[in-house]
Amino acid sequence: MLPACAHGQVAAAGSRPRADTVALRRTLDSLAAAHRGVVGYAVRNVDTGERLERRGDETFPTASLIKVAILVTLFDLIEQKKVSLDDPLTVLAIDQVPGSGVLQFFKPGATLTVGDAAWLMMTLSDNTATNLLLDRIIIRRVWEKMEALGLPHTKVHSKSFLRIASVAMDSSVKYGFGVTTPNEMATLFELIARGKAVSPAADSTMLRMLENGDNSALLLRYAAGVRSAHKWGGTDQVRTDCALFFRESRVVACVLTKENEDRSWRVDNEAQVTIARMGEAIVRTWPEEKRRP
């Protein structure tokens, strides 16, 4: 039995009891230690202030997880009225890249709006849509926005599948598309949850996009039916996922892996299963969201 002090502790706000994070930490660390690769995580309860981390300040490749930072920067520019969701974008052959998404299959010359591209980037992780948006907002502006939010290690390096467009080639070679730390990405999700990344209205729209994201093979795999907003990323050696779970309280969970021995793309890829088991443990730690009558 765990000591009584591990249960029923009252949060600073006095509104919700604290969860058994002692057991959760033990489970997460055990899963991380058994994994054939490097695992970092950050777990935050937005409403009670509970926090857990492992390698929280270590830098990791993001893969497509960095698209959350791109989205936040886009909406910041929209808030400043420098960009509009209704602005037109033209799909050019030079921007059509492989990997996730559908715009790679469109006939060059097709048009869509900035809003359309943002939805495609977040729901289908569309790489071509991402490149169109990066052309519009400029990569360095993502750096500036993240630094303004106190996230100096969260950076996008180039357009997707176009390293020739890198603004930091050495870091691009080391980390790929983007880089962050578990703590910084968890902070970004927490800011969005609190309506403080851009504005309450903008952050609410971004959360709606994140709630409709694809790929339930990682943090959401064993959390079926749990309301969440998330973004994942993956390369041969990297799997990442960050989610805001809507439980009785709001819980942010970010798990990043690198140097994975299993480089397959099967659904039971070791990193994906490790992240999935972590998601399962995190969701079980906090009570379900109370249903309104």
N, C-alpha and C positions, 0 to 999 in steps of 0.2 A: 504494500500500500504506500502511496506517496504521502508525505507529510501533509497535515491539514492546511498548512500555509500555501500549498500549491493549488488549492481549490478555493473558490468562493471569494477571492480577493476582489476588492471593489476598485474600479477604475477611478482615475483622478476626477473624472466628470461625475462619478457617483451614480451613473445611470445604468451600467451594465456590469455583470460579474466578469472577471477575467477568466480566460480559458486555461486549460492545462497545457501551457506552452512548454513545460518541462518535458512532458512525454512527447510532444510534437518535435521539439528540438532533437531529442534522442532518435526519433524515427527518421527525420530528415538527414541527420548526420550519418546514420547507419546506411541509408540508401546512397548518400554521396560517397562514403568511404568504399562501398562495394562496387561502385561504378568504374569501369575501365576507361577513364578519362578524367577531366577536371570539371568539378561541379561547384558553382557558386549560387547562393540564393539570398533573397531578402524577402521577409514576410512582415507586413505591417497591418495592424488593425487601425483603420483610419479613425474610428470613433473612440477607441479606448487607449490608443497609444502603445499597445503591445508591439514589440519588435523582436525579430530573430534574424540572424544573418550568418552566413559562412562565406568567406572570401568576398565580403560585401563591397570592399573598395578595390578589388582586383579588376583589371581591365579584361574584357572578353570581346570577341567578335560578336556582332549583333545578328548578322545576316539580315533578313527582312524586318526584324524587330525595330530597326532604326527608322522605319517608316512612320512610327508614332511621332518621333521628333520632327519629321518632315511635315506631318499633318498639323502639329501644333504650330509650327512656323507659318504654314499656309494660313491657318485661321487667325494668327496674329496679324498678318498682313491684310487679311480681309477686314479685321477689326479696325485697322488703320485706314481702311478704304483705299489701299494701294492695289488690291486685287479684288475681284468679285467672283462669286460662285458661278455667275452667268457668263463670265468671259469665255470666248470660244478658243478651242485648241484644235490644231490640225495634226493628224497622225502622219508623220513623215517616215519614209522607209528607214532613214538613218536612226530613228528612235525605236524601231521595232526590234526587240531583243527577246531571247528565249526565256525559259523558266516559267514562273507563274503568270497566269492571266490570259486574257482573250484578245487584247488589242494587237498582239503580234500577228494575228491571223486576219486582221482587217485590211481592206484595200487601202494602200497609201492615198492620202488626200481626204480620208474620212474625218469628219469634225465631231467634236463633243465639247462639253463645257468643263470648266475647272471643277465644278461640283461633281459632274459625272466621273471625272478622273480620280477625284478624292475617294468616292465610293468604291470604285474599282480597285484602287490601291489598298484600301483597308479590308474590303470584303473578300476579294480574290487574290490579294497581294500582287496585283498586276504590275509587272516590272516596266512595261512600256508606259503605262499611265504614270508611274512614278517618275520616269525620265521626262515626260512632258511637263510635270509639275515642277521638277527641279530646274528645268529650263526657264520656267516662269518666275520662280522665287529666288533662284541663285543659291548654290550650295553653301557659300560662306554665311548667308543669312541664317541658316540652320545653326551654325556654330554660334553666331551672335545671340540668337534667341535662347539656346541652351545655356550659354554662359550667363545671360541675364537672369535665368531661373536658378542659378547656382549649380549648374551641371557641366563643369568644364571638361569632363572626360567623355561626354556624349557627343559624337560627331559622325556625320556622313562624309565619306571621302570622295565619292564619284557618282556618276549615274550608274544605274544597275547594268551589269555586264559590259560596261564601257570604262575600264580602268584608265584608258587613255585620257579620259576626262577628269582624272583625279586631281584634287587640289592639295593633296598631301601624299605624295607617292610612297614614301617610306612606310608610313602608317597604313596606307592602302594595301601594300604588299604584305604587311604583317597581319592585318585584321580583316582585309577585304572591304566589303561595302560600307561597314560602319563599326563603331566601337562604343562601349559604354561600360558601366559597372553595375552589378546587381542593385546596389543602393541607389545609384542615380536613376536607373530606369524605374525602380519602385517609387522614388520620389516624384518622377514625372507622372506616373499613374495616379499617385496620391493627389498631386496638384490638380489633375483633371477631375478627379472625384470630388474635390473640394470647390471646384469652379474657379481655381486660381491660376491655371496654366495660361489662359487668355482672358476669359470672362465667363460668368455663369452660363450665358446663352450659348456661346461658342463651345464651351466645354461640354455642355449637354448634347449638342449636335455631334461632337466627336465621340462621346460615349455611345450614342446611338449607332454610329458607324462601327465602333469596336464590338458592340453587342451582336452585330451581324457578320462577324468575321468567319472565315472558313477554317478548316482543320481542327477537328476535335480529338486528334490522336495524342495530344500531349497533356497539358494541365487539365483539360476538360474530359479526358478519356473515361475516367471513372467518376465523373461528377455530372452524370446525365441528369438533366432537369434543373440543375442549379443555374440561376440567372447569373450571367457573367459578361464582362467586356474584356476582350483579350486580343493580343497580337503575337504571332509566332514567327520564327525564322529558322532557316536550315541551309547548311551546305554539307558536303560529304563528312567533314570532321566536326561540324557544329550543329547543335540544336538549341534553340532558345524559345522561351514563352513567358509572357507576363500577362496576368489577369487580375481584374477587379471582380471579386466574388461578392454578390449581394446576399449576405447571410442576415442574421438578426442585426449584425453590424457589418460594415463594409471592410473587406479584407483584400489587400493587395498581395499578390504572390508573384515573384519574379525568379525564374530558374534559368541559369545560363550554363551551357556546357561547351567545352572545347577540347581539342586533342583526343577526340573519341576514337577508340580502336575499331568499333563497329561503324563502318562508313556506308552501310547499305541503305537502301531507300524502302525497305519493307516496313510494314506498319509496326512490326515488333522490333524495330531497331532498338538497340539497348538504351540509347540516350532517351528515346521517346518513351520507353517503358519506365525508365527511372523518373523522368519528369512527371509521367502520369501517376505513378505511385506517390510522388510527393504531393501532387494536386489532390489526390484522394485523402491523404492524411491531413492536409490543410483544411479541406472542406469539412471533414468530420470533427475537427477541433472546435469549430464554432457552431452554435445552434442555427437552425434554418430560419430564413426570413419569415416573419409572421405574416400570414395571409390576411388581407383585409376582407371583412365580410361583404 
